[in-house]
Amino acid sequence: MSFKRFFQLFVFYVLSILIPLFIIKQFNISNFWLSASIIIILGYIILTLPLTLLTIKKNTKS
């Protein structure tokens, strides 16, 4: 794995945590299961979508 790819993964990992936490804080969500669901679902989407698109872009470029 190249450093560029590792750095992209790290950035998207951090964003997949921070964005759902920001949304939970903005909407004052205090229910544990709702918070956990938001973190899991949004975190998964934020983590996988950009990395999948970057992989497709990389494979079509080759």
PDB file of N, H, CA, C and O in Angstrom:
ATOM      1  N   MET A   1       0.863  -1.171   0.000  1.00  0.00           N
ATOM      2  CA  MET A   1       0.000   0.000   0.000  1.00  0.00           C
ATOM      3  C   MET A   1       0.909   1.232   0.000  1.00  0.00           C
ATOM      4  O   MET A   1       1.837   1.345   0.801  1.00  0.00           O
ATOM      5  N   SER A   2       0.619   2.124  -0.899  1.00  0.00           N
ATOM      6  H   SER A   2      -0.135   2.032  -1.549  1.00  0.00           H
ATOM      7  CA  SER A   2       1.431   3.336  -0.993  1.00  0.00           C
ATOM      8  C   SER A   2       1.058   4.312   0.128  1.00  0.00           C
ATOM      9  O   SER A   2      -0.006   4.214   0.739  1.00  0.00           O
ATOM     10  N   PHE A   3       1.964   5.249   0.370  1.00  0.00           N
ATOM     11  H   PHE A   3       2.828   5.329  -0.127  1.00  0.00           H
ATOM     12  CA  PHE A   3       1.706   6.241   1.415  1.00  0.00           C
ATOM     13  C   PHE A   3       0.473   7.081   1.068  1.00  0.00           C
ATOM     14  O   PHE A   3      -0.320   7.416   1.948  1.00  0.00           O
ATOM     15  N   LYS A   4       0.316   7.417  -0.209  1.00  0.00           N
ATOM     16  H   LYS A   4       0.961   7.145  -0.924  1.00  0.00           H
ATOM     17  CA  LYS A   4      -0.841   8.229  -0.626  1.00  0.00           C
ATOM     18  C   LYS A   4      -2.147   7.509  -0.287  1.00  0.00           C
ATOM     19  O   LYS A   4      -3.078   8.121   0.236  1.00  0.00           O
ATOM     20  N   ARG A   5      -2.213   6.220  -0.585  1.00  0.00           N
ATOM     21  H   ARG A   5      -1.457   5.724  -1.010  1.00  0.00           H
ATOM     22  CA  ARG A   5      -3.420   5.446  -0.313  1.00  0.00           C
ATOM     23  C   ARG A   5      -3.648   5.317   1.200  1.00  0.00           C
ATOM     24  O   ARG A   5      -4.779   5.422   1.673  1.00  0.00           O
ATOM     25  N   PHE A   6      -2.576   5.091   1.942  1.00  0.00           N
ATOM     26  H   PHE A   6      -1.657   5.006   1.557  1.00  0.00           H
ATOM     27  CA  PHE A   6      -2.683   4.992   3.396  1.00  0.00           C
ATOM     28  C   PHE A   6      -3.182   6.306   3.981  1.00  0.00           C
ATOM     29  O   PHE A   6      -4.025   6.302   4.877  1.00  0.00           O
ATOM     30  N   PHE A   7      -2.675   7.424   3.487  1.00  0.00           N
ATOM     31  H   PHE A   7      -1.990   7.427   2.759  1.00  0.00           H
ATOM     32  CA  PHE A   7      -3.103   8.734   3.974  1.00  0.00           C
ATOM     33  C   PHE A   7      -4.572   8.984   3.629  1.00  0.00           C
ATOM     34  O   PHE A   7      -5.311   9.513   4.458  1.00  0.00           O
ATOM     35  N   GLN A   8      -5.008   8.616   2.432  1.00  0.00           N
ATOM     36  H   GLN A   8      -4.407   8.186   1.757  1.00  0.00           H
ATOM     37  CA  GLN A   8      -6.416   8.762   2.058  1.00  0.00           C
ATOM     38  C   GLN A   8      -7.303   7.948   2.989  1.00  0.00           C
ATOM     39  O   GLN A   8      -8.344   8.426   3.440  1.00  0.00           O
ATOM     40  N   LEU A   9      -6.894   6.733   3.273  1.00  0.00           N
ATOM     41  H   LEU A   9      -6.048   6.345   2.907  1.00  0.00           H
ATOM     42  CA  LEU A   9      -7.653   5.885   4.179  1.00  0.00           C
ATOM     43  C   LEU A   9      -7.751   6.517   5.559  1.00  0.00           C
ATOM     44  O   LEU A   9      -8.817   6.515   6.175  1.00  0.00           O
ATOM     45  N   PHE A  10      -6.639   7.056   6.045  1.00  0.00           N
ATOM     46  H   PHE A  10      -5.773   7.058   5.545  1.00  0.00           H
ATOM     47  CA  PHE A  10      -6.631   7.700   7.357  1.00  0.00           C
ATOM     48  C   PHE A  10      -7.570   8.910   7.392  1.00  0.00           C
ATOM     49  O   PHE A  10      -8.333   9.079   8.344  1.00  0.00           O
ATOM     50  N   VAL A  11      -7.513   9.739   6.365  1.00  0.00           N
ATOM     51  H   VAL A  11      -6.893   9.602   5.592  1.00  0.00           H
ATOM     52  CA  VAL A  11      -8.372  10.934   6.310  1.00  0.00           C
ATOM     53  C   VAL A  11      -9.842  10.534   6.304  1.00  0.00           C
ATOM     54  O   VAL A  11     -10.641  11.103   7.048  1.00  0.00           O
ATOM     55  N   PHE A  12     -10.207   9.563   5.475  1.00  0.00           N
ATOM     56  H   PHE A  12      -9.558   9.100   4.871  1.00  0.00           H
ATOM     57  CA  PHE A  12     -11.611   9.142   5.417  1.00  0.00           C
ATOM     58  C   PHE A  12     -12.042   8.447   6.707  1.00  0.00           C
ATOM     59  O   PHE A  12     -13.205   8.537   7.099  1.00  0.00           O
ATOM     60  N   TYR A  13     -11.121   7.761   7.364  1.00  0.00           N
ATOM     61  H   TYR A  13     -10.176   7.688   7.046  1.00  0.00           H
ATOM     62  CA  TYR A  13     -11.436   7.139   8.649  1.00  0.00           C
ATOM     63  C   TYR A  13     -11.767   8.207   9.687  1.00  0.00           C
ATOM     64  O   TYR A  13     -12.755   8.092  10.411  1.00  0.00           O
ATOM     65  N   VAL A  14     -10.944   9.237   9.754  1.00  0.00           N
ATOM     66  H   VAL A  14     -10.141   9.330   9.165  1.00  0.00           H
ATOM     67  CA  VAL A  14     -11.177  10.330  10.707  1.00  0.00           C
ATOM     68  C   VAL A  14     -12.501  11.031  10.389  1.00  0.00           C
ATOM     69  O   VAL A  14     -13.289  11.318  11.291  1.00  0.00           O
ATOM     70  N   LEU A  15     -12.739  11.303   9.113  1.00  0.00           N
ATOM     71  H   LEU A  15     -12.100  11.070   8.380  1.00  0.00           H
ATOM     72  CA  LEU A  15     -13.997  11.957   8.725  1.00  0.00           C
ATOM     73  C   LEU A  15     -15.208  11.083   9.029  1.00  0.00           C
ATOM     74  O   LEU A  15     -16.269  11.594   9.388  1.00  0.00           O
ATOM     75  N   SER A  16     -15.054   9.764   8.888  1.00  0.00           N
ATOM     76  H   SER A  16     -14.192   9.349   8.597  1.00  0.00           H
ATOM     77  CA  SER A  16     -16.179   8.864   9.156  1.00  0.00           C
ATOM     78  C   SER A  16     -16.556   8.857  10.633  1.00  0.00           C
ATOM     79  O   SER A  16     -17.655   8.434  10.991  1.00  0.00           O
ATOM     80  N   ILE A  17     -15.662   9.318  11.482  1.00  0.00           N
ATOM     81  H   ILE A  17     -14.769   9.662  11.191  1.00  0.00           H
ATOM     82  CA  ILE A  17     -15.972   9.444  12.908  1.00  0.00           C
ATOM     83  C   ILE A  17     -16.477  10.848  13.235  1.00  0.00           C
ATOM     84  O   ILE A  17     -17.478  11.007  13.933  1.00  0.00           O
ATOM     85  N   LEU A  18     -15.782  11.858  12.729  1.00  0.00           N
ATOM     86  H   LEU A  18     -14.968  11.729  12.162  1.00  0.00           H
ATOM     87  CA  LEU A  18     -16.100  13.241  13.109  1.00  0.00           C
ATOM     88  C   LEU A  18     -17.433  13.734  12.552  1.00  0.00           C
ATOM     89  O   LEU A  18     -18.174  14.418  13.258  1.00  0.00           O
ATOM     90  N   ILE A  19     -17.749  13.406  11.319  1.00  0.00           N
ATOM     91  H   ILE A  19     -17.147  12.850  10.745  1.00  0.00           H
ATOM     92  CA  ILE A  19     -18.998  13.901  10.718  1.00  0.00           C
ATOM     93  C   ILE A  19     -20.231  13.368  11.455  1.00  0.00           C
ATOM     94  O   ILE A  19     -21.105  14.163  11.800  1.00  0.00           O
ATOM     95  N   PRO A  20     -20.343  12.047  11.714  1.00  0.00           N
ATOM     96  CA  PRO A  20     -21.514  11.597  12.496  1.00  0.00           C
ATOM     97  C   PRO A  20     -21.563  12.197  13.903  1.00  0.00           C
ATOM     98  O   PRO A  20     -22.644  12.518  14.395  1.00  0.00           O
ATOM     99  N   LEU A  21     -20.418  12.351  14.549  1.00  0.00           N
ATOM    100  H   LEU A  21     -19.540  12.089  14.149  1.00  0.00           H
ATOM    101  CA  LEU A  21     -20.429  12.969  15.882  1.00  0.00           C
ATOM    102  C   LEU A  21     -20.903  14.409  15.823  1.00  0.00           C
ATOM    103  O   LEU A  21     -21.634  14.862  16.704  1.00  0.00           O
ATOM    104  N   PHE A  22     -20.489  15.133  14.783  1.00  0.00           N
ATOM    105  H   PHE A  22     -19.895  14.764  14.068  1.00  0.00           H
ATOM    106  CA  PHE A  22     -20.942  16.514  14.596  1.00  0.00           C
ATOM    107  C   PHE A  22     -22.462  16.555  14.391  1.00  0.00           C
ATOM    108  O   PHE A  22     -23.141  17.403  14.969  1.00  0.00           O
ATOM    109  N   ILE A  23     -22.986  15.656  13.582  1.00  0.00           N
ATOM    110  H   ILE A  23     -22.433  14.968  13.113  1.00  0.00           H
ATOM    111  CA  ILE A  23     -24.433  15.611  13.330  1.00  0.00           C
ATOM    112  C   ILE A  23     -25.191  15.283  14.618  1.00  0.00           C
ATOM    113  O   ILE A  23     -26.223  15.889  14.904  1.00  0.00           O
ATOM    114  N   ILE A  24     -24.682  14.333  15.384  1.00  0.00           N
ATOM    115  H   ILE A  24     -23.843  13.841  15.151  1.00  0.00           H
ATOM    116  CA  ILE A  24     -25.331  13.971  16.650  1.00  0.00           C
ATOM    117  C   ILE A  24     -25.355  15.164  17.597  1.00  0.00           C
ATOM    118  O   ILE A  24     -26.358  15.411  18.266  1.00  0.00           O
ATOM    119  N   LYS A  25     -24.258  15.896  17.652  1.00  0.00           N
ATOM    120  H   LYS A  25     -23.443  15.695  17.109  1.00  0.00           H
ATOM    121  CA  LYS A  25     -24.199  17.064  18.538  1.00  0.00           C
ATOM    122  C   LYS A  25     -25.130  18.176  18.053  1.00  0.00           C
ATOM    123  O   LYS A  25     -25.797  18.810  18.870  1.00  0.00           O
ATOM    124  N   GLN A  26     -25.190  18.424  16.749  1.00  0.00           N
ATOM    125  H   GLN A  26     -24.648  17.909  16.085  1.00  0.00           H
ATOM    126  CA  GLN A  26     -26.018  19.497  16.210  1.00  0.00           C
ATOM    127  C   GLN A  26     -27.506  19.254  16.445  1.00  0.00           C
ATOM    128  O   GLN A  26     -28.262  20.195  16.688  1.00  0.00           O
ATOM    129  N   PHE A  27     -27.924  17.989  16.373  1.00  0.00           N
ATOM    130  H   PHE A  27     -27.310  17.225  16.176  1.00  0.00           H
ATOM    131  CA  PHE A  27     -29.339  17.678  16.550  1.00  0.00           C
ATOM    132  C   PHE A  27     -29.672  17.250  17.984  1.00  0.00           C
ATOM    133  O   PHE A  27     -30.784  16.798  18.255  1.00  0.00           O
ATOM    134  N   ASN A  28     -28.707  17.394  18.900  1.00  0.00           N
ATOM    135  H   ASN A  28     -27.804  17.762  18.679  1.00  0.00           H
ATOM    136  CA  ASN A  28     -28.908  17.061  20.316  1.00  0.00           C
ATOM    137  C   ASN A  28     -29.533  15.678  20.501  1.00  0.00           C
ATOM    138  O   ASN A  28     -30.524  15.519  21.213  1.00  0.00           O
ATOM    139  N   ILE A  29     -28.939  14.693  19.851  1.00  0.00           N
ATOM    140  H   ILE A  29     -28.134  14.822  19.272  1.00  0.00           H
ATOM    141  CA  ILE A  29     -29.434  13.324  19.956  1.00  0.00           C
ATOM    142  C   ILE A  29     -28.818  12.692  21.197  1.00  0.00           C
ATOM    143  O   ILE A  29     -27.597  12.588  21.315  1.00  0.00           O
ATOM    144  N   SER A  30     -29.678  12.271  22.121  1.00  0.00           N
ATOM    145  H   SER A  30     -30.670  12.355  22.026  1.00  0.00           H
ATOM    146  CA  SER A  30     -29.179  11.695  23.363  1.00  0.00           C
ATOM    147  C   SER A  30     -29.490  10.203  23.484  1.00  0.00           C
ATOM    148  O   SER A  30     -28.980   9.538  24.386  1.00  0.00           O
ATOM    149  N   ASN A  31     -30.310   9.679  22.596  1.00  0.00           N
ATOM    150  H   ASN A  31     -30.724  10.220  21.864  1.00  0.00           H
ATOM    151  CA  ASN A  31     -30.643   8.264  22.608  1.00  0.00           C
ATOM    152  C   ASN A  31     -29.426   7.462  22.144  1.00  0.00           C
ATOM    153  O   ASN A  31     -28.893   7.699  21.059  1.00  0.00           O
ATOM    154  N   PHE A  32     -28.992   6.511  22.976  1.00  0.00           N
ATOM    155  H   PHE A  32     -29.425   6.319  23.857  1.00  0.00           H
ATOM    156  CA  PHE A  32     -27.787   5.733  22.671  1.00  0.00           C
ATOM    157  C   PHE A  32     -27.913   4.964  21.360  1.00  0.00           C
ATOM    158  O   PHE A  32     -27.006   5.007  20.529  1.00  0.00           O
ATOM    159  N   TRP A  33     -29.023   4.267  21.169  1.00  0.00           N
ATOM    160  H   TRP A  33     -29.759   4.232  21.844  1.00  0.00           H
ATOM    161  CA  TRP A  33     -29.171   3.424  19.979  1.00  0.00           C
ATOM    162  C   TRP A  33     -29.273   4.250  18.708  1.00  0.00           C
ATOM    163  O   TRP A  33     -28.775   3.838  17.660  1.00  0.00           O
ATOM    164  N   LEU A  34     -29.905   5.401  18.785  1.00  0.00           N
ATOM    165  H   LEU A  34     -30.309   5.736  19.636  1.00  0.00           H
ATOM    166  CA  LEU A  34     -29.971   6.280  17.627  1.00  0.00           C
ATOM    167  C   LEU A  34     -28.583   6.836  17.303  1.00  0.00           C
ATOM    168  O   LEU A  34     -28.187   6.898  16.139  1.00  0.00           O
ATOM    169  N   SER A  35     -27.860   7.232  18.329  1.00  0.00           N
ATOM    170  H   SER A  35     -28.182   7.181  19.275  1.00  0.00           H
ATOM    171  CA  SER A  35     -26.495   7.732  18.127  1.00  0.00           C
ATOM    172  C   SER A  35     -25.599   6.646  17.536  1.00  0.00           C
ATOM    173  O   SER A  35     -24.849   6.899  16.593  1.00  0.00           O
ATOM    174  N   ALA A  36     -25.679   5.456  18.085  1.00  0.00           N
ATOM    175  H   ALA A  36     -26.288   5.251  18.851  1.00  0.00           H
ATOM    176  CA  ALA A  36     -24.864   4.347  17.584  1.00  0.00           C
ATOM    177  C   ALA A  36     -25.221   4.030  16.128  1.00  0.00           C
ATOM    178  O   ALA A  36     -24.338   3.776  15.309  1.00  0.00           O
ATOM    179  N   SER A  37     -26.510   4.046  15.814  1.00  0.00           N
ATOM    180  H   SER A  37     -27.227   4.253  16.480  1.00  0.00           H
ATOM    181  CA  SER A  37     -26.941   3.762  14.443  1.00  0.00           C
ATOM    182  C   SER A  37     -26.432   4.815  13.465  1.00  0.00           C
ATOM    183  O   SER A  37     -25.989   4.487  12.365  1.00  0.00           O
ATOM    184  N   ILE A  38     -26.496   6.063  13.867  1.00  0.00           N
ATOM    185  H   ILE A  38     -26.856   6.329  14.761  1.00  0.00           H
ATOM    186  CA  ILE A  38     -26.003   7.146  13.007  1.00  0.00           C
ATOM    187  C   ILE A  38     -24.502   7.009  12.779  1.00  0.00           C
ATOM    188  O   ILE A  38     -24.022   7.155  11.655  1.00  0.00           O
ATOM    189  N   ILE A  39     -23.765   6.728  13.850  1.00  0.00           N
ATOM    190  H   ILE A  39     -24.154   6.609  14.763  1.00  0.00           H
ATOM    191  CA  ILE A  39     -22.321   6.566  13.710  1.00  0.00           C
ATOM    192  C   ILE A  39     -21.994   5.383  12.807  1.00  0.00           C
ATOM    193  O   ILE A  39     -21.113   5.486  11.954  1.00  0.00           O
ATOM    194  N   ILE A  40     -22.679   4.276  12.980  1.00  0.00           N
ATOM    195  H   ILE A  40     -23.394   4.192  13.674  1.00  0.00           H
ATOM    196  CA  ILE A  40     -22.397   3.081  12.183  1.00  0.00           C
ATOM    197  C   ILE A  40     -22.755   3.300  10.722  1.00  0.00           C
ATOM    198  O   ILE A  40     -21.942   3.028   9.839  1.00  0.00           O
ATOM    199  N   ILE A  41     -23.956   3.786  10.457  1.00  0.00           N
ATOM    200  H   ILE A  41     -24.617   4.007  11.174  1.00  0.00           H
ATOM    201  CA  ILE A  41     -24.423   3.911   9.069  1.00  0.00           C
ATOM    202  C   ILE A  41     -23.681   5.025   8.333  1.00  0.00           C
ATOM    203  O   ILE A  41     -23.144   4.801   7.248  1.00  0.00           O
ATOM    204  N   LEU A  42     -23.650   6.215   8.914  1.00  0.00           N
ATOM    205  H   LEU A  42     -24.086   6.397   9.795  1.00  0.00           H
ATOM    206  CA  LEU A  42     -22.948   7.312   8.240  1.00  0.00           C
ATOM    207  C   LEU A  42     -21.448   7.056   8.167  1.00  0.00           C
ATOM    208  O   LEU A  42     -20.810   7.363   7.160  1.00  0.00           O
ATOM    209  N   GLY A  43     -20.894   6.499   9.222  1.00  0.00           N
ATOM    210  H   GLY A  43     -21.413   6.249  10.040  1.00  0.00           H
ATOM    211  CA  GLY A  43     -19.467   6.186   9.205  1.00  0.00           C
ATOM    212  C   GLY A  43     -19.120   5.218   8.103  1.00  0.00           C
ATOM    213  O   GLY A  43     -18.112   5.390   7.418  1.00  0.00           O
ATOM    214  N   TYR A  44     -19.943   4.200   7.921  1.00  0.00           N
ATOM    215  H   TYR A  44     -20.762   4.060   8.477  1.00  0.00           H
ATOM    216  CA  TYR A  44     -19.706   3.219   6.859  1.00  0.00           C
ATOM    217  C   TYR A  44     -19.797   3.874   5.484  1.00  0.00           C
ATOM    218  O   TYR A  44     -18.947   3.637   4.625  1.00  0.00           O
ATOM    219  N   ILE A  45     -20.817   4.690   5.275  1.00  0.00           N
ATOM    220  H   ILE A  45     -21.507   4.882   5.973  1.00  0.00           H
ATOM    221  CA  ILE A  45     -20.992   5.363   3.979  1.00  0.00           C
ATOM    222  C   ILE A  45     -19.835   6.316   3.703  1.00  0.00           C
ATOM    223  O   ILE A  45     -19.288   6.337   2.600  1.00  0.00           O
ATOM    224  N   ILE A  46     -19.469   7.100   4.708  1.00  0.00           N
ATOM    225  H   ILE A  46     -19.913   7.083   5.603  1.00  0.00           H
ATOM    226  CA  ILE A  46     -18.386   8.075   4.530  1.00  0.00           C
ATOM    227  C   ILE A  46     -17.057   7.371   4.307  1.00  0.00           C
ATOM    228  O   ILE A  46     -16.201   7.887   3.588  1.00  0.00           O
ATOM    229  N   LEU A  47     -16.870   6.214   4.903  1.00  0.00           N
ATOM    230  H   LEU A  47     -17.565   5.794   5.487  1.00  0.00           H
ATOM    231  CA  LEU A  47     -15.617   5.491   4.743  1.00  0.00           C
ATOM    232  C   LEU A  47     -15.549   4.739   3.419  1.00  0.00           C
ATOM    233  O   LEU A  47     -14.511   4.755   2.758  1.00  0.00           O
ATOM    234  N   THR A  48     -16.622   4.088   3.026  1.00  0.00           N
ATOM    235  H   THR A  48     -17.466   4.075   3.564  1.00  0.00           H
ATOM    236  CA  THR A  48     -16.553   3.219   1.845  1.00  0.00           C
ATOM    237  C   THR A  48     -16.784   3.940   0.526  1.00  0.00           C
ATOM    238  O   THR A  48     -16.129   3.610  -0.463  1.00  0.00           O
ATOM    239  N   LEU A  49     -17.671   4.893   0.474  1.00  0.00           N
ATOM    240  H   LEU A  49     -18.203   5.161   1.278  1.00  0.00           H
ATOM    241  CA  LEU A  49     -17.999   5.528  -0.798  1.00  0.00           C
ATOM    242  C   LEU A  49     -16.806   6.220  -1.457  1.00  0.00           C
ATOM    243  O   LEU A  49     -16.519   5.934  -2.619  1.00  0.00           O
ATOM    244  N   PRO A  50     -16.106   7.111  -0.770  1.00  0.00           N
ATOM    245  CA  PRO A  50     -14.962   7.757  -1.421  1.00  0.00           C
ATOM    246  C   PRO A  50     -13.846   6.770  -1.785  1.00  0.00           C
ATOM    247  O   PRO A  50     -13.227   6.892  -2.842  1.00  0.00           O
ATOM    248  N   LEU A  51     -13.593   5.796  -0.908  1.00  0.00           N
ATOM    249  H   LEU A  51     -14.096   5.697  -0.049  1.00  0.00           H
ATOM    250  CA  LEU A  51     -12.539   4.833  -1.201  1.00  0.00           C
ATOM    251  C   LEU A  51     -12.909   3.946  -2.385  1.00  0.00           C
ATOM    252  O   LEU A  51     -12.040   3.586  -3.179  1.00  0.00           O
ATOM    253  N   THR A  52     -14.171   3.593  -2.514  1.00  0.00           N
ATOM    254  H   THR A  52     -14.877   3.886  -1.869  1.00  0.00           H
ATOM    255  CA  THR A  52     -14.617   2.820  -3.668  1.00  0.00           C
ATOM    256  C   THR A  52     -14.497   3.632  -4.944  1.00  0.00           C
ATOM    257  O   THR A  52     -14.039   3.128  -5.969  1.00  0.00           O
ATOM    258  N   LEU A  53     -14.907   4.887  -4.879  1.00  0.00           N
ATOM    259  H   LEU A  53     -15.279   5.296  -4.046  1.00  0.00           H
ATOM    260  CA  LEU A  53     -14.795   5.745  -6.062  1.00  0.00           C
ATOM    261  C   LEU A  53     -13.339   5.958  -6.457  1.00  0.00           C
ATOM    262  O   LEU A  53     -13.022   5.965  -7.647  1.00  0.00           O
ATOM    263  N   LEU A  54     -12.453   6.132  -5.490  1.00  0.00           N
ATOM    264  H   LEU A  54     -12.710   6.127  -4.524  1.00  0.00           H
ATOM    265  CA  LEU A  54     -11.032   6.288  -5.794  1.00  0.00           C
ATOM    266  C   LEU A  54     -10.456   5.012  -6.405  1.00  0.00           C
ATOM    267  O   LEU A  54      -9.618   5.081  -7.304  1.00  0.00           O
ATOM    268  N   THR A  55     -10.894   3.860  -5.928  1.00  0.00           N
ATOM    269  H   THR A  55     -11.574   3.804  -5.198  1.00  0.00           H
ATOM    270  CA  THR A  55     -10.419   2.591  -6.486  1.00  0.00           C
ATOM    271  C   THR A  55     -10.901   2.417  -7.923  1.00  0.00           C
ATOM    272  O   THR A  55     -10.135   1.986  -8.786  1.00  0.00           O
ATOM    273  N   ILE A  56     -12.157   2.748  -8.184  1.00  0.00           N
ATOM    274  H   ILE A  56     -12.779   3.098  -7.483  1.00  0.00           H
ATOM    275  CA  ILE A  56     -12.690   2.649  -9.547  1.00  0.00           C
ATOM    276  C   ILE A  56     -11.944   3.604 -10.464  1.00  0.00           C
ATOM    277  O   ILE A  56     -11.595   3.243 -11.588  1.00  0.00           O
ATOM    278  N   LYS A  57     -11.700   4.815  -9.993  1.00  0.00           N
ATOM    279  H   LYS A  57     -11.984   5.108  -9.080  1.00  0.00           H
ATOM    280  CA  LYS A  57     -10.962   5.804 -10.779  1.00  0.00           C
ATOM    281  C   LYS A  57      -9.545   5.306 -11.083  1.00  0.00           C
ATOM    282  O   LYS A  57      -9.046   5.470 -12.196  1.00  0.00           O
ATOM    283  N   LYS A  58      -8.913   4.703 -10.090  1.00  0.00           N
ATOM    284  H   LYS A  58      -9.318   4.570  -9.186  1.00  0.00           H
ATOM    285  CA  LYS A  58      -7.556   4.186 -10.259  1.00  0.00           C
ATOM    286  C   LYS A  58      -7.540   3.036 -11.272  1.00  0.00           C
ATOM    287  O   LYS A  58      -6.635   2.956 -12.103  1.00  0.00           O
ATOM    288  N   ASN A  59      -8.531   2.153 -11.205  1.00  0.00           N
ATOM    289  H   ASN A  59      -9.266   2.218 -10.530  1.00  0.00           H
ATOM    290  CA  ASN A  59      -8.576   1.002 -12.109  1.00  0.00           C
ATOM    291  C   ASN A  59      -8.922   1.395 -13.541  1.00  0.00           C
ATOM    292  O   ASN A  59      -8.459   0.749 -14.481  1.00  0.00           O
ATOM    293  N   THR A  60      -9.716   2.427 -13.725  1.00  0.00           N
ATOM    294  H   THR A  60     -10.093   2.952 -12.961  1.00  0.00           H
ATOM    295  CA  THR A  60     -10.052   2.857 -15.078  1.00  0.00           C
ATOM    296  C   THR A  60      -8.900   3.639 -15.705  1.00  0.00           C
ATOM    297  O   THR A  60      -8.780   3.700 -16.929  1.00  0.00           O
ATOM    298  N   LYS A  61      -8.058   4.233 -14.869  1.00  0.00           N
ATOM    299  H   LYS A  61      -8.155   4.184 -13.875  1.00  0.00           H
ATOM    300  CA  LYS A  61      -6.906   4.981 -15.366  1.00  0.00           C
ATOM    301  C   LYS A  61      -5.834   4.035 -15.900  1.00  0.00           C
ATOM    302  O   LYS A  61      -5.111   4.388 -16.832  1.00  0.00           O
ATOM    303  N   SER A  62      -5.722   2.834 -15.322  1.00  0.00           N
ATOM    304  H   SER A  62      -6.309   2.548 -14.566  1.00  0.00           H
ATOM    305  CA  SER A  62      -4.669   1.874 -15.703  1.00  0.00           C
ATOM    306  C   SER A  62      -4.906   1.259 -17.059  1.00  0.00           C
ATOM    307  O   SER A  62      -4.110   0.437 -17.512  1.00  0.00           O
TER     308      SER A  62
END
